[in-house]
Amino acid sequence: MPRGDKISFIAVPDMLPLAQSVHGIMAAKDFAVRDVIPIEVKRFADGITLPKITQSVRRTEVYLFYAAPIDRPDLGLAELGKILNAAHFGSPRSIKVVLPHFWEGRADRKSEARTSTNVKELARIIEHYPSVDGLFTFDLHAEQIVLAFDHVQTDDLKGQVLLAEYALGIPSWNAKTVGVVAADVGGVKRAEKFAKRSGFPFKGLVYKERVEANVANAKRYIGDPIIGLNVILPDDLIDTAGTMISAAARLREEGAASITACTTHWLASPRDVPGKDATWRTAEAKFRKEGIKVLALNTIPRPPQYLKDHADFLTMIPCDNMLANAIMESLTSGGSVSKLSEQDIPSR
């Protein structure tokens, strides 16, 4: 697409900071991006919402920045559909959905009879209007989720590359002092990729037994010795932190010097745990109590005060540059989005 053509960024309130940051990066590269257009969401007394795009997007390439409400993710299905409706009938040339966290990713298959496949439902909402022809997201829970889309080009950016880059910059962390461990069997492939990208050796995995949804029990560690090592636990998503906390406790018994969780999506759902004191009721409290550090991307928006309150253990790493570069590559003839996830990281 010629750089002289107009690009419109529209964003819900929570996503305005990310959209504005990406806008600034692209404007500095001479892309003709209009100022970010806020989406206002009017709420009626009965709970019905009415989204409105506050400026015209006619005949522009529209990029919709959206994140589902953390405490009400199911509202996101309806709200996103309404916003796409408003955008489509605003007569744009096309619409690309920027959804850093594809929040229905864990329901990607039918594990039991008569259960919904939420991934397909969200894909249908995105694909409903023919003007929608692209999706940008980070670290889908399963790579095959792209198959849920029939005609929308899906760019699944690898946020773990950014986490590996950051980890390499931590003083005293090198191949002799750090080991990468999978928090469970399902995370082995992800941990091995993180090890390859960072140059830190892959050491092993924690075998766990899932007692119920969001409740896991680490049974044993399988792998090379980790005595005295700074252990990295990579994952795509941290929710109630059951897997991470259980795995970390087992690794400490194996002699790990420190534990750092590296996650693309820091969800940290609020949750009361029956029979537990207040220090165990949230993911934040669990990590703080156990002395586990967290490196996470800003794919799920958090207010500044939240980041300040949890800065003792949580480091938020911006995904803005990778997202901006992905959009610019998609707008460039012969450009490659995939190369952003395949780039080599110098080891040390």
C-alpha positions in Angstrom: 0.0 0.0 0.0 1.4 3.5 -0.9 2.5 5.4 2.2 0.4 8.3 1.1 -2.8 6.4 1.6 -4.5 7.1 4.9 -4.4 4.7 7.8 -6.9 5.0 10.7 -6.1 3.6 14.2 -9.3 3.2 16.3 -9.0 2.0 19.9 -11.2 1.3 22.9 -10.1 3.3 26.0 -7.9 0.6 27.5 -6.0 0.2 24.3 -5.4 3.9 23.6 -1.8 3.9 25.1 -0.7 1.0 22.9 -2.3 2.4 19.8 -0.7 5.9 20.4 2.7 4.3 20.9 2.4 2.3 17.7 1.1 5.4 15.9 4.2 7.3 17.0 6.6 4.6 15.8 4.9 4.4 12.4 4.7 8.2 12.0 8.4 8.5 12.5 8.9 6.0 9.6 6.8 8.3 7.3 3.6 6.2 7.3 0.5 8.4 6.9 -1.3 7.4 10.1 -4.0 9.7 11.3 -4.2 10.6 15.0 -5.6 7.7 17.0 -9.4 7.8 17.0 -11.0 6.9 20.3 -14.0 4.5 20.5 -16.6 5.7 23.0 -18.8 3.1 24.6 -22.1 4.4 25.9 -23.6 2.2 28.6 -27.4 2.3 29.3 -28.9 1.6 32.7 -30.0 -1.9 31.6 -26.4 -2.8 30.8 -26.7 -2.5 27.0 -23.6 -0.9 25.3 -23.5 1.3 22.2 -20.0 1.8 20.8 -19.3 4.8 18.6 -16.2 5.6 16.5 -15.7 9.3 17.1 -14.4 10.3 13.7 -14.9 9.2 10.1 -12.9 6.3 8.8 -14.3 6.4 5.2 -11.9 5.1 2.5 -9.1 4.5 5.0 -7.2 1.4 6.1 -8.6 0.8 9.6 -6.7 -0.9 12.5 -9.0 -1.7 15.4 -7.1 -2.0 18.7 -9.2 -4.1 21.1 -8.9 -5.9 24.5 -11.7 -7.7 26.3 -12.5 -6.5 29.8 -10.4 -8.4 32.2 -13.2 -9.0 34.7 -15.8 -9.7 32.1 -14.2 -11.4 29.1 -17.5 -12.8 27.7 -18.7 -9.2 27.3 -15.8 -8.9 24.8 -17.6 -11.2 22.2 -20.6 -8.9 22.0 -18.6 -5.6 22.3 -16.1 -6.5 19.6 -19.0 -7.5 17.2 -20.7 -4.2 17.8 -17.5 -2.2 17.2 -16.8 -4.1 14.0 -20.4 -3.4 12.9 -19.8 0.4 13.4 -16.5 0.2 11.6 -17.8 -1.8 8.7 -20.7 0.6 8.0 -18.2 3.5 8.2 -17.2 2.5 4.7 -13.4 1.8 5.2 -11.2 0.2 2.6 -10.5 -2.6 5.0 -10.3 -3.4 8.7 -7.5 -5.2 10.5 -8.2 -6.3 14.1 -5.3 -5.8 16.5 -6.0 -8.2 19.3 -2.7 -8.7 21.2 -4.4 -11.2 23.5 -6.7 -13.7 21.8 -8.6 -14.3 25.0 -10.6 -17.4 23.9 -7.5 -19.4 23.0 -7.8 -22.0 25.7 -11.1 -23.2 24.3 -9.7 -24.3 21.0 -11.1 -27.8 20.8 -14.0 -30.0 22.0 -12.7 -31.9 24.9 -16.1 -33.2 25.9 -19.5 -33.7 24.2 -21.8 -30.7 24.0 -19.2 -28.1 24.8 -18.6 -24.9 22.9 -15.5 -24.2 20.8 -15.1 -20.6 21.8 -12.1 -20.0 19.4 -14.3 -20.6 16.4 -17.0 -18.4 17.8 -14.6 -15.5 18.2 -13.2 -16.2 14.7 -16.7 -16.0 13.3 -17.4 -12.6 15.0 -14.1 -11.3 13.5 -14.8 -12.6 10.0 -18.5 -11.7 9.9 -18.0 -8.5 7.9 -16.3 -8.8 4.5 -14.3 -5.6 5.1 -12.3 -7.4 7.9 -9.3 -9.0 6.2 -6.5 -9.2 8.9 -5.7 -10.0 12.5 -2.6 -9.3 14.5 -2.2 -11.1 17.8 0.6 -12.5 20.0 1.4 -16.1 21.0 -1.8 -17.9 20.3 -2.4 -20.6 23.0 -2.1 -23.2 20.2 -0.7 -22.5 16.8 -3.5 -24.4 15.0 -5.9 -21.7 16.1 -5.2 -19.9 12.9 -7.2 -22.7 11.2 -10.3 -21.3 12.8 -10.2 -18.5 10.3 -11.5 -19.1 6.8 -10.5 -15.9 5.0 -8.9 -13.5 7.5 -5.0 -13.3 7.3 -3.8 -14.1 10.8 -0.4 -12.9 11.9 0.6 -14.6 15.2 3.6 -12.6 16.5 6.0 -14.4 18.7 6.2 -12.4 21.9 8.6 -14.9 23.5 11.3 -13.4 21.2 10.9 -10.1 23.1 11.1 -11.9 26.5 14.2 -13.8 25.4 15.8 -10.5 24.3 15.1 -8.9 27.7 16.3 -11.9 29.6 19.6 -11.8 27.8 20.2 -8.2 29.0 19.9 -9.1 32.7 23.4 -8.8 34.4 25.0 -12.1 35.4 22.6 -14.1 33.3 24.4 -16.4 30.9 24.4 -20.0 29.7 26.3 -21.1 32.8 24.0 -19.4 35.4 20.5 -19.8 33.8 18.4 -22.8 32.9 15.1 -23.0 31.1 12.5 -25.4 32.4 9.0 -26.2 31.2 6.4 -25.8 33.9 4.4 -28.8 32.6 4.5 -31.3 29.8 2.4 -29.1 27.5 5.0 -26.3 27.7 8.0 -28.4 26.6 7.9 -27.2 23.0 7.6 -23.5 24.1 10.4 -23.9 26.6 12.7 -25.4 24.0 12.0 -22.6 21.6 12.7 -20.0 24.4 16.0 -21.8 25.1 17.0 -21.7 21.4 16.1 -18.0 21.1 17.9 -17.0 24.2 20.9 -19.3 24.2 20.1 -20.4 27.7 20.1 -24.3 28.0 16.9 -26.2 28.3 17.1 -28.3 31.4 13.9 -30.3 31.8 10.3 -30.2 32.8 8.0 -30.4 35.8 5.4 -33.2 35.6 2.1 -32.1 37.0 -1.3 -33.5 37.7 -4.3 -31.2 37.1 -6.8 -31.7 39.9 -9.5 -29.4 38.4 -9.7 -26.2 36.3 -7.1 -23.7 37.4 -5.7 -26.1 40.0 -2.5 -28.0 39.4 -0.2 -30.2 41.5 3.5 -30.5 40.6 4.6 -34.1 41.2 8.2 -34.3 40.1 11.0 -32.7 38.2 12.4 -34.6 35.2 15.7 -33.3 33.7 19.3 -32.1 34.3 20.4 -30.8 37.6 19.5 -27.1 38.3 21.3 -26.6 41.7 22.3 -23.0 42.0 20.7 -21.9 38.7 18.4 -19.0 37.9 15.5 -20.9 36.4 13.2 -19.4 33.7 9.7 -20.8 33.3 8.3 -19.7 29.9 4.5 -19.7 29.3 2.1 -18.0 27.0 -0.4 -17.1 29.7 -0.5 -16.8 33.5 -4.0 -16.8 34.9 -4.5 -18.0 38.5 -0.8 -19.0 38.6 -1.5 -22.5 39.9 0.9 -24.2 37.5 3.7 -21.7 38.0 3.5 -21.7 41.8 3.4 -25.5 42.0 6.3 -25.9 39.5 8.4 -23.2 41.3 8.0 -25.0 44.7 9.2 -28.2 43.1 12.2 -26.5 41.5 13.2 -24.9 44.7 13.3 -28.4 46.3 15.7 -29.3 43.4 18.0 -26.5 44.4 17.1 -23.6 42.0 18.6 -20.3 43.2 15.8 -18.2 41.8 12.6 -18.6 39.7 11.5 -16.2 37.0 8.3 -16.6 35.0 8.3 -15.3 31.4 4.8 -14.9 30.0 3.4 -13.2 27.0 0.0 -12.6 28.6 -0.3 -11.5 32.2 -3.9 -12.1 32.9 -3.8 -12.8 36.7 -7.5 -13.3 37.2 -8.9 -12.3 40.7 -9.9 -15.4 42.6 -10.8 -16.2 46.2 -9.4 -19.6 47.4 -11.5 -21.3 50.1 -9.5 -22.1 53.1 -6.5 -19.8 52.2 -5.5 -16.6 53.8 -5.5 -13.2 52.0 -1.9 -13.7 50.7 -3.1 -16.6 48.5 -6.2 -15.1 46.9 -4.7 -13.6 43.8 -1.9 -14.4 41.4 -0.1 -11.3 42.4 -0.2 -12.3 46.1 1.1 -15.8 45.2 4.1 -14.6 43.3 4.9 -12.0 45.9 4.7 -14.5 48.7 6.8 -17.1 46.9 9.5 -14.6 45.8 9.0 -15.3 42.1 9.8 -12.6 39.5 7.6 -12.2 36.4 8.5 -10.8 33.0 5.4 -10.1 30.9 4.5 -8.3 27.7 1.9 -5.5 27.8 -0.6 -7.4 25.6 -3.3 -7.0 28.3 -3.7 -3.4 29.3 -3.0 -2.4 32.9 -3.4 1.0 34.5 -0.2 2.8 35.6 -1.1 2.5 39.3 -1.4 -1.3 39.0 2.1 -1.5 37.5 3.5 0.7 40.2 1.8 -1.4 43.0 3.3 -4.6 41.6 6.7 -3.3 40.4 8.4 -5.3 43.2 8.0 -8.6 41.2 6.4 -7.7 37.9 8.3 -6.2 34.9 6.2 -5.2 31.9 8.0 -5.3 28.6 6.5 -3.4 25.7 5.4 -5.2 22.6 4.8 -1.8 20.8 7.8 -2.0 18.5 7.2 -5.5 17.3 3.6 -4.7 16.6 4.4 -1.5 14.8 7.0 -3.3 12.7 4.5 -6.1 11.9 1.9 -3.6 10.6 4.6 -1.7 8.6 5.8 -5.0 7.0 2.2 -5.9 6.1 1.8 -2.5 4.3 5.1 -2.9 2.4 5.2 -4.6 -1.0 7.3 -7.8 -0.4 7.3 -7.2 3.3 7.6 -10.2 5.7 5.9 -10.2 9.1 7.1 -13.7 10.0 10.8 -12.6 9.9 10.1 -10.5 13.1 9.6 -13.8 15.0 12.5 -15.6 13.3 15.2 -13.1 13.9 18.4 -14.3 15.6 19.2 -13.0 19.1 22.9 -12.7 19.9 23.7 -15.0 22.8 26.3 -14.3 25.5 
